[in-house]
Amino acid sequence: MKYEELSSMAKGVLEKSGEIAAPLRVDLENIIFEQDTENTTLTAILDFVETVRKNPLEYMELFSLDGEKNRTWFANELSALHKYLIDVLSVPLGLRQNGSTEVIQK
């Protein structure tokens, strides 16, 4: 897939990841190129985020983020990104195109 082919909501996942840490966004962007559809892309991103959530300190140390962000903040932000991903995946693809986050706000 190409970044330009993603819906606004899927692009929002990448934007949120970049707010957490630039290396995280790069890792997630690399996943896009390995997938054929938006749903498989988001599922692969979800799997990656779940892996990082299991050991956020290891990821932080890998990219020298431990001084930049504290572990609790990073773990909380990963949890929020995880929830957002699940919410986006629950929205039918056609509704993701409009970019409205109102669809997933409860």
C-alpha positions as CSV (number, residue, x, y, z in Angstrom):
1,M,0.0,0.0,0.0
2,K,0.9,3.6,-0.3
3,Y,0.4,6.2,2.3
4,E,-1.8,8.2,0.0
5,E,-4.2,5.3,-0.3
6,L,-5.0,5.3,3.4
7,S,-8.2,6.8,4.7
8,S,-8.0,9.9,6.8
9,M,-8.7,7.8,9.9
10,A,-5.8,5.4,9.1
11,K,-3.5,8.4,8.5
12,G,-4.6,9.6,11.9
13,V,-3.1,6.5,13.5
14,L,0.3,7.5,12.0
15,E,-0.1,11.1,13.1
16,K,-0.8,9.9,16.7
17,S,2.2,7.6,16.6
18,G,4.4,10.5,15.5
19,E,3.2,12.5,18.5
20,I,4.4,9.7,20.8
21,A,7.8,9.1,19.1
22,A,9.2,9.7,15.7
23,P,10.8,6.3,15.5
24,L,7.4,4.7,16.2
25,R,5.9,6.5,13.3
26,V,8.7,5.4,11.0
27,D,8.2,1.8,12.1
28,L,4.4,2.0,11.4
29,E,5.0,3.7,8.1
30,N,7.2,0.8,7.0
31,I,4.4,-1.6,7.8
32,I,2.2,0.2,5.2
33,F,4.5,-0.8,2.3
34,E,4.3,-4.5,3.3
35,Q,0.5,-4.7,3.1
36,D,-2.1,-4.8,0.4
37,T,-5.2,-3.4,2.0
38,E,-6.0,-0.8,4.7
39,N,-7.5,-3.4,7.0
40,T,-4.4,-5.7,6.8
41,T,-2.2,-2.6,7.3
42,L,-4.1,-1.6,10.4
43,T,-4.1,-5.1,11.8
44,A,-0.3,-5.4,11.2
45,I,0.1,-2.0,13.0
46,L,-2.1,-3.2,15.8
47,D,0.1,-6.4,16.2
48,F,3.2,-4.2,16.2
49,V,1.8,-1.8,18.9
50,E,0.8,-4.8,21.0
51,T,4.4,-6.1,20.8
52,V,5.8,-2.8,21.9
53,R,3.2,-2.5,24.7
54,K,4.5,-5.8,26.2
55,N,7.9,-4.2,26.8
56,P,7.8,-0.4,26.2
57,L,11.1,0.1,28.1
58,E,13.0,-2.2,25.6
59,Y,11.6,-0.1,22.7
60,M,12.4,3.1,24.4
61,E,16.0,2.0,25.0
62,L,16.4,0.8,21.4
63,F,15.7,4.3,20.2
64,S,17.2,6.2,23.2
65,L,13.8,7.5,24.1
66,D,14.3,6.8,27.8
67,G,15.6,10.3,28.5
68,E,13.1,12.0,26.2
69,K,9.9,10.4,27.5
70,N,9.2,8.7,30.7
71,R,8.1,5.0,30.7
72,T,4.7,5.6,32.2
73,W,3.8,8.3,29.8
74,F,5.0,6.2,26.9
75,A,3.1,3.2,28.0
76,N,-0.1,5.3,28.5
77,E,0.3,6.8,25.0
78,L,0.8,3.3,23.5
79,S,-2.4,2.2,25.3
80,A,-4.3,5.1,23.9
81,L,-3.0,4.4,20.4
82,H,-4.0,0.7,20.8
83,K,-7.5,1.7,21.7
84,Y,-7.7,4.2,18.8
85,L,-6.5,1.4,16.4
86,I,-9.2,-0.9,17.6
87,D,-11.8,1.8,17.3
88,V,-10.7,2.6,13.7
89,L,-10.8,-1.0,12.7
90,S,-14.4,-1.2,14.0
91,V,-15.4,1.5,11.5
92,P,-16.4,0.2,8.0
93,L,-13.8,1.3,5.5
94,G,-16.2,3.5,3.6
95,L,-16.9,5.5,6.7
96,R,-13.2,6.0,7.4
97,Q,-12.8,8.0,4.3
98,N,-14.4,11.2,5.6
99,G,-11.9,11.5,8.3
100,S,-14.4,12.2,11.0
101,T,-13.4,10.9,14.4
102,E,-17.0,11.4,15.5
103,V,-17.7,7.9,14.2
104,I,-15.5,6.4,16.9
105,Q,-16.2,8.8,19.7
106,K,-18.7,7.3,22.2
